[in-house]
Amino acid sequence: MYRLVIGGVSAMQVWDSGASTYARRSLATSLRELADTDERLSPFTRLPQGCTEPVEVLVGSYSHRPRSVRWRGRLRTAPILPGTLWDVGDNRFLVSPEEFFLKTAPKLSVAEAVLLGMELCGWYSTLMSVPYREYRDEYIRENHMPLATQVWPPDGWDLSLRHQRDLMELGFVNRAPLTSAKGIQSHVRRSLSENSNSRALVAARLLRDGSHSPMESRLYARYCLPRRHGGLNLNPVELNAKIQLTDEIAEATGKREYSVDLYWPKGNIAIEYEGSFAHSGISAEARDRLKRNILEAKGIRIISIDKAQYANEDMLEFHGVEIAKSMGIKPETLAPNARESRARHALIDAVNSWDTDLYRP
């Protein structure tokens, strides 16, 4: 019996739709008996939940690549590490998120690879917004106007992926991490030599767990990546750090802890990204104000950044200086040399234009 090995973004769509609840790690180390031609692929009409066509599958020979619009063949002949494939039943397999990172990162800049890895290790997904973009584009074509306030998902739109209504504004959905920074680093190290200059290895070393949104990951890249990659190298930092509250405050507020988006323990300073969807309304504003007051009473300075401030480069640089000062770093040391300046502009362009379509096949 031939096996169907789903790779690339197709595999990530399945992972995003909940494959971790039923997939079993496979110890296979070769890709023999791959389903590659249309004839061999014909029995696999039932695809795992989440796959949109064309489905990216691994094949062992270019001469046997499928010719139909339903399948897209990607050549893979080299042996694979144990654990690279996950069995989802009926001779259907998925490549692991770690393998997806390994094969995709070299096509990206270091900053883009970091954003990709942060998504795989984080509590959100932008890959699941692919069906939304398809619907948006269709709506624009048919109505000759932008999609602004339509209910999501739209009536009659058949989706196998679970979406949330805030997808339209935020461009991402919540989900549990697919892997961890250590998991990606381990897989990349086992696959490549330590002396490799692959972007996968470089970016893997820079990953952090715990990001809850694309904006948190972008802010991490801007402030915490090494200077040679365009960041300000303001480390160590904690993502979504838990700040414990006293019993008295916990009794009054009903909360034992508060979470902050990015926290620098050395400077006792934190950044909170204020998304307009999540922080709209009088009650939300009052809740955020109470949170700020309590944390500042504990000696933690809070920097709030909203969408408009994020778009202001001078404001972001100003906040970087504030963070540096709090950590005892002289602001003048943040001034980049010519090479670092080029890297910083490249990083800014990368994080501002980042879209998961960049690494779609």
Buried (B, 14 or more C-beta within 10 A) or exposed (E): EBBBBBBBBBBBBBBBBBBBEEBEEBEBEEBEEBBBBBEBBEEBEEBBBBBBEBBBBBBBEEEBBBEEEBBBBBEBEEEBBEBBBBBBEEBBBBBBBBBBBBBBBEBBBBBBBBBBBBBBBBBBBBBBBBBBEEBBEEBEEEEEEEBEEEEBBEEEBEBBBBBEEBBBEBBBBBBEBBBBBEBBBBBBBEBBEEEEEBBBBBBBEBBBBBBBBBBBBBBBBBBBBBBEBBBBBBBEBBBBBEBEBEEEBEEEBEBEEBBBBBBBEBBBBBBBBBBEEBBEEEEEEEEBEBBBEBBEEBEBBBBBBBEEBBEEEEEBBEBBBBBBEBBEBEEEEBEBEEEBEEBBEBBBEBBEEBBBEBBBE
